[in-house]
Amino acid sequence: MNLSEVKLIVSDMDGTLLNSEHNVSNLFFEQFEILKANNVKFVAASGRQYYSILQKLDSIKEHITIVAENGAYVVENGKELFANGLKLKDVTSFIKLAEQIPGVYIVLAGKKSAYFLDGNVALENIVKEYYSEYKLLSNFDVLPEDDILKIALHHPDGSEENVYPYLKHLSGDWQIKVSGEFWVDIALNTNHKGNALERIQQELGISDDETMAFGDYQNDVEMLKKAKYSFAMENAHPDVKEIANYQTLSNDHLGVETVINKLIEGF
């Protein structure tokens, strides 16, 4: 594995760069300064809200690209690159469909804020970790004036078993992604991390062969396919381990930082 050709690193956040306490290590921030000095670009790619990612990486926000909402919203060095939202009629249709799924909670992920129904304190405590900007609604009868980038569905007993089966028949026309143990995301078919990464690569003039990527869940698959140096975390979903070219330690054992160290050693 010759890491000397790497010019771009892209990493998922939850289960990957973030540990189980949802924190970024001090080591990564030290490594980032070395990467920047050696002209290696860094992209944070997550299903999280833009503002939530920004909080986690605040000290380096002016020097990175952020791919939020699984590729629906991309900001480069503090400037919006693009945003792809759903049509309101489709948002309404998906809300009606989701309301038929037993035990599911609906979060509308907007460009300005996330929106979900008031009255569930446990859900609010979960959602605010991923959506630092959010508003509580009494109902979904009138949709907020915002670009809805995706619809995130949460199930406390697991998303792959309790949510995805109700939506998988839509996968040909929409992005229906199990994005975490308790989450399924609905978005435009073109909105995924792979397409966002491809656009960033084209803008920077960087190829797949010069790209390193890290991920742990199914919403990372397209992104990992765009990187020669694709790493599945030790804690990754089996589907991710199957398509990644390499594997690293878990997110609680500095899996991303361990590989970056190997890259830095070659500078």
MOPE-V136694 format. One record per pair of residues at least 24 apart in sequence whose ideal C-beta (glycine too) atoms are under 7 Angstrom apart, sorted by the first residue. I is the first residue (numbers start at 0). J is the second residue. D is the distance in whole Angstrom. If there is no record, write none. Layout:
i:I j:J d:D
i:I j:J d:D
This chain:
i:2 j:228 d:7
i:2 j:261 d:6
i:2 j:262 d:5
i:2 j:265 d:6
i:3 j:265 d:5
i:4 j:208 d:6
i:4 j:209 d:5
i:5 j:39 d:6
i:5 j:209 d:6
i:5 j:211 d:5
i:5 j:228 d:6
i:5 j:262 d:6
i:6 j:39 d:6
i:6 j:40 d:7
i:6 j:205 d:5
i:6 j:209 d:4
i:7 j:40 d:5
i:7 j:42 d:7
i:7 j:200 d:7
i:7 j:203 d:7
i:7 j:205 d:5
i:7 j:209 d:6
i:7 j:210 d:5
i:8 j:34 d:7
i:8 j:39 d:6
i:8 j:41 d:5
i:8 j:211 d:5
i:9 j:42 d:4
i:9 j:44 d:5
i:9 j:196 d:6
i:9 j:210 d:7
i:9 j:212 d:5
i:9 j:222 d:6
i:9 j:226 d:7
i:10 j:43 d:6
i:10 j:44 d:7
i:10 j:213 d:4
i:10 j:255 d:6
i:11 j:44 d:6
i:11 j:45 d:6
i:11 j:213 d:6
i:11 j:214 d:4
i:11 j:215 d:6
i:11 j:219 d:5
i:12 j:43 d:6
i:12 j:45 d:4
i:12 j:47 d:6
i:12 j:52 d:6
i:12 j:55 d:7
i:13 j:45 d:7
i:13 j:179 d:6
i:14 j:215 d:4
i:14 j:216 d:6
i:14 j:232 d:6
i:14 j:234 d:6
i:14 j:250 d:5
i:15 j:213 d:5
i:15 j:214 d:6
i:15 j:215 d:5
i:15 j:232 d:6
i:15 j:250 d:6
i:15 j:255 d:6
i:16 j:255 d:5
i:17 j:55 d:7
i:17 j:250 d:6
i:18 j:250 d:5
i:18 j:251 d:5
i:19 j:250 d:7
i:19 j:251 d:5
i:21 j:128 d:6
i:23 j:55 d:6
i:23 j:56 d:7
i:24 j:253 d:6
i:24 j:256 d:6
i:26 j:253 d:7
i:26 j:256 d:5
i:27 j:255 d:7
i:27 j:256 d:6
i:28 j:58 d:6
i:28 j:59 d:7
i:30 j:256 d:6
i:30 j:259 d:5
i:30 j:263 d:6
i:31 j:59 d:6
i:33 j:263 d:5
i:35 j:62 d:6
i:37 j:266 d:5
i:40 j:203 d:6
i:42 j:66 d:6
i:42 j:196 d:7
i:42 j:199 d:6
i:44 j:192 d:5
i:44 j:195 d:7
i:44 j:196 d:7
i:44 j:222 d:6
i:46 j:178 d:4
i:46 j:184 d:6
i:46 j:218 d:6
i:47 j:129 d:5
i:48 j:108 d:6
i:48 j:113 d:6
i:48 j:129 d:6
i:48 j:130 d:4
i:48 j:131 d:7
i:48 j:132 d:7
i:49 j:74 d:6
i:50 j:131 d:5
i:50 j:132 d:5
i:51 j:129 d:6
i:51 j:130 d:6
i:51 j:131 d:5
i:54 j:131 d:6
i:64 j:199 d:6
i:66 j:192 d:6
i:66 j:195 d:5
i:68 j:108 d:5
i:68 j:148 d:4
i:68 j:149 d:5
i:69 j:149 d:6
i:69 j:176 d:7
i:69 j:178 d:7
i:69 j:184 d:6
i:69 j:186 d:6
i:69 j:190 d:6
i:69 j:191 d:6
i:69 j:192 d:6
i:69 j:218 d:5
i:70 j:190 d:5
i:70 j:191 d:5
i:70 j:192 d:5
i:70 j:194 d:6
i:70 j:195 d:4
i:71 j:148 d:4
i:71 j:149 d:6
i:71 j:186 d:6
i:71 j:190 d:4
i:72 j:110 d:6
i:72 j:148 d:5
i:73 j:195 d:5
i:82 j:110 d:6
i:82 j:146 d:6
i:82 j:148 d:7
i:83 j:187 d:6
i:83 j:189 d:7
i:83 j:190 d:5
i:84 j:110 d:7
i:84 j:146 d:4
i:84 j:147 d:6
i:84 j:148 d:5
i:85 j:147 d:5
i:85 j:187 d:6
i:87 j:142 d:6
i:90 j:142 d:6
i:90 j:147 d:5
i:90 j:150 d:7
i:93 j:150 d:5
i:93 j:185 d:6
i:94 j:139 d:5
i:97 j:152 d:6
i:100 j:162 d:6
i:100 j:165 d:5
i:102 j:154 d:6
i:102 j:155 d:7
i:102 j:156 d:7
i:102 j:161 d:6
i:103 j:152 d:5
i:103 j:153 d:7
i:103 j:154 d:5
i:103 j:162 d:6
i:104 j:153 d:4
i:105 j:150 d:7
i:105 j:152 d:6
i:106 j:151 d:4
i:106 j:153 d:7
i:107 j:147 d:5
i:107 j:150 d:6
i:108 j:147 d:7
i:108 j:148 d:5
i:108 j:149 d:5
i:108 j:150 d:7
i:108 j:151 d:6
i:109 j:143 d:6
i:109 j:145 d:4
i:109 j:146 d:6
i:109 j:147 d:5
i:109 j:148 d:7
i:110 j:145 d:6
i:110 j:146 d:4
i:110 j:148 d:6
i:111 j:145 d:5
i:112 j:145 d:6
i:114 j:143 d:5
i:122 j:153 d:7
i:125 j:153 d:7
i:148 j:186 d:7
i:149 j:184 d:5
i:149 j:185 d:6
i:149 j:186 d:4
i:149 j:190 d:7
i:150 j:185 d:4
i:151 j:182 d:6
i:151 j:184 d:5
i:152 j:182 d:7
i:152 j:183 d:5
i:153 j:181 d:5
i:153 j:182 d:6
i:154 j:181 d:6
i:155 j:181 d:6
i:157 j:181 d:6
i:158 j:182 d:5
i:158 j:183 d:5
i:176 j:217 d:6
i:176 j:218 d:4
i:177 j:216 d:7
i:177 j:217 d:5
i:178 j:216 d:6
i:178 j:218 d:4
i:179 j:216 d:6
i:184 j:218 d:7
i:191 j:221 d:5
i:192 j:218 d:7
i:192 j:219 d:6
i:192 j:221 d:6
i:192 j:222 d:4
i:193 j:221 d:3
i:193 j:222 d:5
i:193 j:224 d:6
i:193 j:225 d:5
i:196 j:222 d:5
i:196 j:225 d:5
i:197 j:225 d:6
i:213 j:255 d:5
i:214 j:239 d:6
i:215 j:239 d:6
i:215 j:250 d:7
i:230 j:258 d:6
